[in-house]
């Protein structure tokens, strides 16, 4: 069966921007969960097909910029896309929408979809993070931008606070150019309006972690979308020792992979055991006797047995750890990681380390502090209970029930009803 097969149930088109594995993984998780009630097509660059695994969901490839290009822009603080790239995305999106004819499009970091869906007259459900919302009550920490190495963190934060409006406007410029190209009104110069665009903005977060002003009806928390790569357990999995704390380490597809050697060295002399996933990006120079390393690990099983998680600070592994009641050390490099790791630290459920300042000594000190902190464990367990109170699939279903009438009607009427929401 193909994405253009005969309609039997309402159709949903999912489009993920595969600049990192997390965006592809969490959207596939949603698509698979909704496939019982909807005819589903999942569109994504095939670079992560092995990690997404087999699924009942039909797939179609779409273009995504190389991950290296995205990560380089993150490191420099420059825009991820130019208007030509986004316009190419829009044409691909529109062809997908026209060919599949869905009642709604659901996207994850596919920033062209707000334009594509409007031009196609199709409701767009934007899966995003609440800390990128224009309604979030946050002060953004300065990430590891090049100038911070010259100014230091304190002066760098002072400068970042003042240049943020310019920084944000620069990032929003290609999207405003895109909207003008297609005859749509310009957005604000706030990048957060771009990230939260759509008929609905659905936050894959919990409000207990992300402080918000009053939200409009079409902005909603649905809870974190927990997902693990479809990877078998390594041969050494059943031989893990049970007589000492287990530390799960993953710097993910967007962290500073070069720090893995520092992390392993930090724990080499401690009475702990380490399991580490490299995301296929780096090969550690030396693996201590108390550590095991694989390209990918089943994260849900890894956090279930862990006393501590060391990550890149991002929300994917962070929420996976908190959902198991496990504190997190976030070694952050880019702004997204800094924001989330800072929120976890403010909640008392983890610690934020700057990648530019991280060393075996600082990582070891943070881990020892957390392993002996009953308070951090208690706060992580409070986050665990908050996460358990929300089911992302149920949140998405609620929105779909609002925009897709239960009685069969013409597709044009479905769209007209949805766009009035």
Secondary structure, 3 states (H helix, E strand, C coil): CCCCCCCCCCEEEEEECCCCHHHHHHHHHHHHHHCCCCEEEEECCHHHHHHHCCCCCEEECCCCCCHHHHHHHHHHCCCCCCHHHHHHHHHHHHHHHHHHCCCEEEEECCCCHHHHHHHHCCEEEEEECHHHCCCECCCCCCCCCCCHHHHCHHHHHHHHHHHHHHHHHHHHHHHHHHHHHCCCCCCCCCHHHHHCCCCEEEECCCCCCCCECCCCCCEEECCCCCCCCCCCCCCCHHHCCCCCEEEEEECCCCCCHHHHHHHHHHHCCCCEEEEEECCCCCCCCCCCCCEEEECCCCHHHHHHCCCEEEECCCHHHHHHHHHCCCCEEEEECCHHHHHHHHHHHHCCCEEEEEHHHCCHHHHHHHHHHHHCCHHHHHHHHHHHHHHHCCCHHHHHHHHHHHHCCCCCCCHHHHHHHHHCC
